Amino acid sequence: MNLPHLAFYEPRIAGNTGNAIRLSAVTGTTLHLVEPLGFDLSEPKLKRAGLDYHDLASVVVHPDLEALLAALPDARVFAFTTKATTSYTDVAYRPDDVLLFGPEPTGLPDEVLAHPRVTDQLKIPMLPARRSLNLTSAASIAIYEAWRQVGFADGA
């Protein structure tokens, strides 16, 4: 599949990550989880949310952000944040890109947003006075835009 990688930085909610595993399985993207995680990967909530998609998904766990970046040395990294001014639809995505999302409920910390490997910060438009989207909902919007850009290749 020619889609960017999804990366969850220090995710906290098992159900959201379970849903992201399902998203990975149905789109063919790789899901990267950056530790520490706020749950155990064997938690029932995670398995229930991912249903029987765990064996169809590509999930990689990294001990920290630097390990993720070292594993994908040539990747552009797009950090999703409500603080950004660039829309996620303004990017022509490439297969080696990383779409990086922060933990619930805080989002990506300032030091990650300022990391030299972050190519740009992106936002998903919302109505004013709303805090944020659900983590996996935001990841779904972003990865489906990338998939749309390649004509939903391999999709049925």
CYANA upper distance limits for C-alpha pairs under 8 A (distance plus 0.5 A):
  1 MET  CA     28 GLY  CA      6.37
  1 MET  CA     29 THR  CA      7.45
  1 MET  CA    153 ALA  CA      8.06
  1 MET  CA    154 ASP  CA      7.76
  2 ASN  CA     94 ARG  CA      8.18
  2 ASN  CA     95 PRO  CA      5.35
  2 ASN  CA    150 VAL  CA      8.30
  2 ASN  CA    153 ALA  CA      8.29
  3 LEU  CA     28 GLY  CA      8.05
  3 LEU  CA     29 THR  CA      6.33
  3 LEU  CA     93 TYR  CA      8.48
  3 LEU  CA     94 ARG  CA      7.44
  3 LEU  CA     95 PRO  CA      5.04
  3 LEU  CA     96 ASP  CA      7.89
  3 LEU  CA     97 ASP  CA      8.45
  3 LEU  CA    143 ILE  CA      8.01
  3 LEU  CA    146 ALA  CA      6.97
  3 LEU  CA    147 TRP  CA      6.79
  4 PRO  CA     29 THR  CA      7.12
  4 PRO  CA     30 THR  CA      8.31
  4 PRO  CA     93 TYR  CA      7.59
  4 PRO  CA     94 ARG  CA      6.77
  4 PRO  CA     95 PRO  CA      5.02
  4 PRO  CA     96 ASP  CA      5.90
  4 PRO  CA     97 ASP  CA      5.18
  4 PRO  CA     98 VAL  CA      6.13
  4 PRO  CA     99 LEU  CA      7.32
  4 PRO  CA    143 ILE  CA      7.83
  4 PRO  CA    146 ALA  CA      7.69
  5 HIS  CA     29 THR  CA      6.32
  5 HIS  CA     30 THR  CA      5.69
  5 HIS  CA     31 LEU  CA      6.73
  5 HIS  CA     32 HIS  CA      7.77
  5 HIS  CA     95 PRO  CA      8.05
  5 HIS  CA     96 ASP  CA      7.35
  5 HIS  CA     97 ASP  CA      6.61
  5 HIS  CA     98 VAL  CA      5.22
  5 HIS  CA     99 LEU  CA      6.57
  6 LEU  CA     29 THR  CA      7.47
  6 LEU  CA     30 THR  CA      6.67
  6 LEU  CA     31 LEU  CA      5.35
  6 LEU  CA     32 HIS  CA      6.56
  6 LEU  CA     98 VAL  CA      6.39
  6 LEU  CA     99 LEU  CA      5.46
  6 LEU  CA    100 LEU  CA      6.77
  6 LEU  CA    101 PHE  CA      8.39
  6 LEU  CA    139 ALA  CA      7.77
  6 LEU  CA    143 ILE  CA      8.12
  7 ALA  CA     31 LEU  CA      6.23
  7 ALA  CA     32 HIS  CA      4.97
  7 ALA  CA     33 LEU  CA      6.34
  7 ALA  CA     34 VAL  CA      7.82
  7 ALA  CA     98 VAL  CA      7.12
  7 ALA  CA     99 LEU  CA      6.44
  7 ALA  CA    100 LEU  CA      5.23
  7 ALA  CA    101 PHE  CA      6.65
  8 PHE  CA     31 LEU  CA      8.11
  8 PHE  CA     32 HIS  CA      6.74
  8 PHE  CA     33 LEU  CA      5.55
  8 PHE  CA     34 VAL  CA      6.67
  8 PHE  CA    100 LEU  CA      6.55
  8 PHE  CA    101 PHE  CA      5.53
  8 PHE  CA    102 GLY  CA      6.48
  8 PHE  CA    103 PRO  CA      7.56
  9 TYR  CA     33 LEU  CA      6.75
  9 TYR  CA     34 VAL  CA      5.31
  9 TYR  CA     35 GLU  CA      7.59
  9 TYR  CA     65 LEU  CA      7.93
  9 TYR  CA    100 LEU  CA      7.50
  9 TYR  CA    101 PHE  CA      6.54
  9 TYR  CA    102 GLY  CA      5.48
  9 TYR  CA    103 PRO  CA      6.49
  9 TYR  CA    108 LEU  CA      7.84
 10 GLU  CA     33 LEU  CA      7.52
 10 GLU  CA     34 VAL  CA      5.79
 10 GLU  CA     35 GLU  CA      5.72
 10 GLU  CA     36 PRO  CA      5.83
 10 GLU  CA     37 LEU  CA      5.61
 10 GLU  CA     38 GLY  CA      7.55
 10 GLU  CA    102 GLY  CA      7.35
 10 GLU  CA    103 PRO  CA      6.01
 11 PRO  CA     17 THR  CA      7.73
 11 PRO  CA     33 LEU  CA      7.92
 11 PRO  CA     34 VAL  CA      8.13
 11 PRO  CA     35 GLU  CA      8.39
 11 PRO  CA     36 PRO  CA      8.29
 11 PRO  CA     37 LEU  CA      5.96
 11 PRO  CA     38 GLY  CA      6.54
 11 PRO  CA    102 GLY  CA      7.42
 11 PRO  CA    103 PRO  CA      5.01
 11 PRO  CA    104 GLU  CA      7.01
 12 ARG  CA     37 LEU  CA      6.49
 12 ARG  CA     38 GLY  CA      4.49
 12 ARG  CA     39 PHE  CA      7.03
 12 ARG  CA    103 PRO  CA      6.49
 12 ARG  CA    104 GLU  CA      6.48
 13 ILE  CA     17 THR  CA      7.12
 13 ILE  CA     38 GLY  CA      6.91
 13 ILE  CA     39 PHE  CA      7.45
 13 ILE  CA    104 GLU  CA      7.60
 14 ALA  CA     18 GLY  CA      6.58
 14 ALA  CA     38 GLY  CA      7.96
 14 ALA  CA     39 PHE  CA      6.48
 14 ALA  CA     40 ASP  CA      8.39
 14 ALA  CA     41 LEU  CA      8.32
 14 ALA  CA     43 GLU  CA      7.69
 14 ALA  CA     45 LYS  CA      6.40
 14 ALA  CA     46 LEU  CA      5.23
 15 GLY  CA     19 ASN  CA      6.70
 15 GLY  CA     45 LYS  CA      5.94
 15 GLY  CA     46 LEU  CA      5.47
 15 GLY  CA     48 ARG  CA      8.22
 15 GLY  CA     49 ALA  CA      5.91
 15 GLY  CA     50 GLY  CA      8.45
 16 ASN  CA     20 ALA  CA      6.73
 16 ASN  CA     46 LEU  CA      8.16
 16 ASN  CA     49 ALA  CA      8.02
 16 ASN  CA    135 LEU  CA      7.19
 16 ASN  CA    136 THR  CA      6.27
 17 THR  CA     21 ILE  CA      6.68
 17 THR  CA     46 LEU  CA      7.02
 17 THR  CA     49 ALA  CA      8.46
 17 THR  CA     50 GLY  CA      8.48
 17 THR  CA    136 THR  CA      7.79
 18 GLY  CA     22 ARG  CA      6.97
 18 GLY  CA     45 LYS  CA      7.94
 18 GLY  CA     46 LEU  CA      4.89
 18 GLY  CA     47 LYS  CA      6.69
 18 GLY  CA     48 ARG  CA      7.73
 18 GLY  CA     49 ALA  CA      5.13
 18 GLY  CA     50 GLY  CA      4.79
 18 GLY  CA     51 LEU  CA      8.41
 19 ASN  CA     23 LEU  CA      6.71
 19 ASN  CA     46 LEU  CA      8.30
 19 ASN  CA     49 ALA  CA      5.78
 19 ASN  CA     50 GLY  CA      5.79
 19 ASN  CA    136 THR  CA      7.06
 20 ALA  CA     24 SER  CA      6.56
 20 ALA  CA     31 LEU  CA      7.90
 20 ALA  CA     50 GLY  CA      8.03
 20 ALA  CA    136 THR  CA      6.21
 20 ALA  CA    139 ALA  CA      8.26
 21 ILE  CA     25 ALA  CA      6.76
 21 ILE  CA     31 LEU  CA      7.45
 21 ILE  CA     50 GLY  CA      6.25
 21 ILE  CA     53 TYR  CA      7.54
 21 ILE  CA     54 HIS  CA      6.98
 21 ILE  CA     57 ALA  CA      6.54
 21 ILE  CA     58 SER  CA      8.36
 21 ILE  CA     59 VAL  CA      7.73
 22 ARG  CA     26 VAL  CA      6.79
 22 ARG  CA     49 ALA  CA      8.23
 22 ARG  CA     50 GLY  CA      5.50
 22 ARG  CA     51 LEU  CA      7.96
 22 ARG  CA     53 TYR  CA      6.05
 22 ARG  CA     54 HIS  CA      7.65
 22 ARG  CA     57 ALA  CA      7.46
 23 LEU  CA     27 THR  CA      6.59
 23 LEU  CA    140 SER  CA      7.49
 24 SER  CA     28 GLY  CA      5.97
 24 SER  CA     29 THR  CA      5.48
 24 SER  CA     30 THR  CA      6.46
 24 SER  CA     31 LEU  CA      6.61
 24 SER  CA     57 ALA  CA      5.87
 24 SER  CA     58 SER  CA      7.17
 24 SER  CA     59 VAL  CA      8.45
 25 ALA  CA     29 THR  CA      7.71
 25 ALA  CA     53 TYR  CA      6.60
 25 ALA  CA     54 HIS  CA      8.01
 25 ALA  CA     56 LEU  CA      5.67
 25 ALA  CA     57 ALA  CA      4.61
 25 ALA  CA     58 SER  CA      7.59
 26 VAL  CA     57 ALA  CA      8.40
 27 THR  CA    155 GLY  CA      8.31
 28 GLY  CA     57 ALA  CA      7.68
 28 GLY  CA     58 SER  CA      8.18
 29 THR  CA     57 ALA  CA      8.45
 29 THR  CA     58 SER  CA      7.63
 30 THR  CA     57 ALA  CA      7.74
 30 THR  CA     58 SER  CA      5.39
 30 THR  CA     59 VAL  CA      6.39
 30 THR  CA     60 VAL  CA      7.99
 31 LEU  CA     57 ALA  CA      8.41
 31 LEU  CA     58 SER  CA      6.67
 31 LEU  CA     59 VAL  CA      5.29
 31 LEU  CA     60 VAL  CA      6.83
 32 HIS  CA     59 VAL  CA      6.28
 32 HIS  CA     60 VAL  CA      5.29
 32 HIS  CA     61 VAL  CA      6.27
 32 HIS  CA     62 HIS  CA      7.66
 32 HIS  CA     68 LEU  CA      8.10
 33 LEU  CA     37 LEU  CA      8.25
 33 LEU  CA     59 VAL  CA      7.92
 33 LEU  CA     60 VAL  CA      6.71
 33 LEU  CA     61 VAL  CA      5.22
 33 LEU  CA     62 HIS  CA      6.60
 34 VAL  CA     61 VAL  CA      6.50
 34 VAL  CA     62 HIS  CA      5.40
 34 VAL  CA     63 PRO  CA      6.50
 34 VAL  CA     64 ASP  CA      5.86
 34 VAL  CA     65 LEU  CA      6.61
 34 VAL  CA     68 LEU  CA      7.66
 35 GLU  CA     61 VAL  CA      7.63
 35 GLU  CA     62 HIS  CA      6.58
 35 GLU  CA     63 PRO  CA      5.45
 35 GLU  CA     64 ASP  CA      6.00
 36 PRO  CA     63 PRO  CA      7.53
 36 PRO  CA     64 ASP  CA      8.00
 39 PHE  CA     43 GLU  CA      7.52
 41 LEU  CA     46 LEU  CA      7.39
 42 SER  CA     46 LEU  CA      7.56
 42 SER  CA     47 LYS  CA      7.50
 43 GLU  CA     47 LYS  CA      6.99
 44 PRO  CA     48 ARG  CA      6.40
 45 LYS  CA     49 ALA  CA      6.58
 46 LEU  CA     50 GLY  CA      6.69
 47 LYS  CA     51 LEU  CA      6.30
 47 LYS  CA     52 ASP  CA      8.24
 47 LYS  CA     54 HIS  CA      8.23
 50 GLY  CA     54 HIS  CA      6.84
 53 TYR  CA     57 ALA  CA      6.78
 62 HIS  CA     67 ALA  CA      6.36
 62 HIS  CA     68 LEU  CA      6.25
 63 PRO  CA     67 ALA  CA      6.95
 63 PRO  CA     68 LEU  CA      8.50
 64 ASP  CA     68 LEU  CA      7.18
 65 LEU  CA     69 LEU  CA      6.77
 66 GLU  CA     70 ALA  CA      6.50
 67 ALA  CA     71 ALA  CA      6.66
 68 LEU  CA     72 LEU  CA      7.06
 69 LEU  CA     73 PRO  CA      6.33
 69 LEU  CA     75 ALA  CA      8.42
 69 LEU  CA    117 ARG  CA      8.36
 72 LEU  CA     96 ASP  CA      8.20
 74 ASP  CA     96 ASP  CA      7.94
 75 ALA  CA     96 ASP  CA      5.68
 75 ALA  CA     97 ASP  CA      5.46
 75 ALA  CA     98 VAL  CA      6.90
 76 ARG  CA     96 ASP  CA      7.62
 76 ARG  CA     97 ASP  CA      5.31
 76 ARG  CA     98 VAL  CA      6.64
 76 ARG  CA    117 ARG  CA      7.89
 76 ARG  CA    118 VAL  CA      7.56
 76 ARG  CA    119 THR  CA      6.20
 77 VAL  CA     97 ASP  CA      6.44
 77 VAL  CA     98 VAL  CA      5.22
 77 VAL  CA     99 LEU  CA      6.74
 77 VAL  CA    100 LEU  CA      7.33
 77 VAL  CA    117 ARG  CA      6.93
 77 VAL  CA    118 VAL  CA      5.33
 77 VAL  CA    119 THR  CA      5.71
 77 VAL  CA    120 ASP  CA      7.55
 78 PHE  CA     97 ASP  CA      7.97
 78 PHE  CA     98 VAL  CA      6.56
 78 PHE  CA     99 LEU  CA      5.58
 78 PHE  CA    100 LEU  CA      6.36
 78 PHE  CA    118 VAL  CA      6.50
 78 PHE  CA    119 THR  CA      6.26
 78 PHE  CA    120 ASP  CA      5.72
 78 PHE  CA    121 GLN  CA      6.20
 78 PHE  CA    122 LEU  CA      7.04
 79 ALA  CA     99 LEU  CA      6.82
 79 ALA  CA    100 LEU  CA      5.28
 79 ALA  CA    101 PHE  CA      6.78
 79 ALA  CA    108 LEU  CA      8.28
 79 ALA  CA    113 LEU  CA      7.01
 79 ALA  CA    118 VAL  CA      7.05
 79 ALA  CA    119 THR  CA      8.39
 79 ALA  CA    120 ASP  CA      6.90
 79 ALA  CA    121 GLN  CA      5.21
 79 ALA  CA    122 LEU  CA      6.54
 80 PHE  CA     84 ALA  CA      8.04
 80 PHE  CA     99 LEU  CA      7.70
 80 PHE  CA    100 LEU  CA      6.56
 80 PHE  CA    101 PHE  CA      5.99
 80 PHE  CA    102 GLY  CA      8.09
 80 PHE  CA    108 LEU  CA      8.34
 80 PHE  CA    121 GLN  CA      6.21
 80 PHE  CA    122 LEU  CA      5.28
 80 PHE  CA    123 LYS  CA      6.17
 80 PHE  CA    124 ILE  CA      8.35
 81 THR  CA    101 PHE  CA      8.12
 81 THR  CA    102 GLY  CA      8.49
 81 THR  CA    107 GLY  CA      7.30
 81 THR  CA    108 LEU  CA      7.48
 81 THR  CA    121 GLN  CA      7.04
 81 THR  CA    122 LEU  CA      6.58
 81 THR  CA    123 LYS  CA      5.98
 82 THR  CA    122 LEU  CA      8.33
 82 THR  CA    123 LYS  CA      5.99
 82 THR  CA    124 ILE  CA      7.81
 82 THR  CA    132 SER  CA      7.52
 83 LYS  CA    123 LYS  CA      7.73
 84 ALA  CA    121 GLN  CA      5.85
 84 ALA  CA    122 LEU  CA      5.77
 84 ALA  CA    123 LYS  CA      5.78
 85 THR  CA    121 GLN  CA      8.08
 85 THR  CA    122 LEU  CA      7.27
 85 THR  CA    123 LYS  CA      7.08
 86 THR  CA     90 ASP  CA      7.37
 86 THR  CA    121 GLN  CA      7.25
 86 THR  CA    122 LEU  CA      5.58
 86 THR  CA    123 LYS  CA      6.59
 87 SER  CA     91 VAL  CA      8.28
 87 SER  CA    122 LEU  CA      5.91
 87 SER  CA    123 LYS  CA      5.48
 87 SER  CA    124 ILE  CA      6.51
 87 SER  CA    125 PRO  CA      7.58
 88 TYR  CA    122 LEU  CA      5.77
 88 TYR  CA    123 LYS  CA      6.21
 88 TYR  CA    124 ILE  CA      6.48
 88 TYR  CA    142 ALA  CA      7.29
 89 THR  CA    145 GLU  CA      7.60
 92 ALA  CA    146 ALA  CA      8.29
 92 ALA  CA    149 GLN  CA      8.06
 93 TYR  CA     97 ASP  CA      7.22
 93 TYR  CA    146 ALA  CA      6.26
 93 TYR  CA    149 GLN  CA      8.05
 94 ARG  CA    146 ALA  CA      8.50
 99 LEU  CA    139 ALA  CA      8.38
 99 LEU  CA    142 ALA  CA      8.23
101 PHE  CA    107 GLY  CA      7.52
101 PHE  CA    108 LEU  CA      7.17
101 PHE  CA    135 LEU  CA      7.83
101 PHE  CA    139 ALA  CA      7.89
102 GLY  CA    106 THR  CA      7.68
102 GLY  CA    107 GLY  CA      4.60
102 GLY  CA    108 LEU  CA      4.61
102 GLY  CA    109 PRO  CA      8.08
102 GLY  CA    135 LEU  CA      8.36
103 PRO  CA    107 GLY  CA      5.49
103 PRO  CA    108 LEU  CA      7.03
103 PRO  CA    135 LEU  CA      8.16
104 GLU  CA    135 LEU  CA      7.34
108 LEU  CA    112 VAL  CA      6.77
108 LEU  CA    113 LEU  CA      7.02
109 PRO  CA    113 LEU  CA      6.92
110 ASP  CA    114 ALA  CA      6.58
111 GLU  CA    115 HIS  CA      6.59
112 VAL  CA    118 VAL  CA      8.41
113 LEU  CA    118 VAL  CA      7.29
113 LEU  CA    121 GLN  CA      7.74
114 ALA  CA    118 VAL  CA      7.53
124 ILE  CA    138 ALA  CA      7.92
126 MET  CA    130 ARG  CA      7.58
126 MET  CA    132 SER  CA      8.42
133 LEU  CA    137 SER  CA      6.96
133 LEU  CA    138 ALA  CA      6.43
134 ASN  CA    138 ALA  CA      6.70
135 LEU  CA    139 ALA  CA      6.81
136 THR  CA    140 SER  CA      6.44
137 SER  CA    141 ILE  CA      6.81
138 ALA  CA    142 ALA  CA      6.85
139 ALA  CA    143 ILE  CA      6.58
140 SER  CA    144 TYR  CA      6.44
141 ILE  CA    145 GLU  CA      6.82
142 ALA  CA    146 ALA  CA      6.99
143 ILE  CA    147 TRP  CA      6.64
144 TYR  CA    148 ARG  CA      6.38
145 GLU  CA    149 GLN  CA      6.74
146 ALA  CA    150 VAL  CA      7.37
147 TRP  CA    151 GLY  CA      7.03
147 TRP  CA    152 PHE  CA      5.53
147 TRP  CA    153 ALA  CA      7.65
148 ARG  CA    152 PHE  CA      5.62
